[in-house]
Amino acid sequence: MFIYIVDKAISSVESRFEQFKLYEDIFGFLFNVHKLKLLDDDNLKKNCLKLERFLKHDLVYDVDGLDLFLELKVIREVLQIENNTPIETLNFIKRLNSFPNACIAYRILLTIPITVASAERSFSKLKLIKSYLRSTMSQERLNGLAMLSIEKDILEKLDYKNLIKNFASQKARRIVFQ
């Protein structure tokens, strides 16, 4: 049990850092004013176009990369250096009310969840399932119960009648008694 929990914790931490790396790669130039001011025009344009590609769905774009590039060029010149956090930058942009792509980009930056909640859910559910009375339970059964408890939203949507019918048809064994 302990090795399973440690393995889950390690994989969750690795997954979290991979998400942070991807998040930094796409949104990193918007994190603070210093980064934004240090970028030259070519790198800023490249980052804006990368963000446009990332936020594209079929033929619909959340932001126009070239317009975002032009807006950020103006914003970095007008923006005061003490506005160092993305939320302060967004509030500044909202007050100006003339940079729609930058406003959308910062709102997306601030609303994307970064955490990996699956590990936390696993640990909290495991405490509920594995009690002193169930300490003799096998590892496979405990894992199955934990998965059912963690994914209970999916479980509630299942149609049990069809599930039982499919199971019965696959496992049907007919024995003829004489």
C-alpha positions, 0 to 999 in steps of 0.5 A: 500500500505504501509503495502504491501511494509513493508511486502515485505521489511521484507520478503526480508531481512529475505530471504537475511539473510537466503541466507547469513547463507547458504553461510556461512555454505558452504563457510565459511571456505574459507572466510579468512586466519585466519579461514582457519589456525584455522581449524583442519584437521578433520574440514577442511576435513569435510568442503571440503567434504560438499563443494564437495557435494554442488557443485555436479550435478548428477555424475559430481563434480566441486571440489574433496573434498579430493584433495581440503583438501590436497591442502588447507592444503598446502596453509594454510602453505604457505599462508602469513597472510596479504592475508586476503581476498578471492580475494587475496587468489585466486590471490596467488593460481593463481600465484602458478598455482598448486592447481586446486581444490582450484582455482575452489573453490575460483572462485565459492566463489567469483562469487556466487551472494548473493543479493536478487534483487527481492525487489529492482526490486519491489520497482523501478517498483512500483514507475513507475506503481503507479503514482499520476494519478493511485492512485485510482487503486485497490490493486489487479490490482496494484499487477498484473501490478507490477508482469507483469512489474517485470517479463517482460522477461517471459511475452515476451516469451509467445505465445499470440495466444495460451494463448487467445485460451486457455482462450476462450475455458475455459471461453466459454459461449454459450447463445442461443437467441430465 
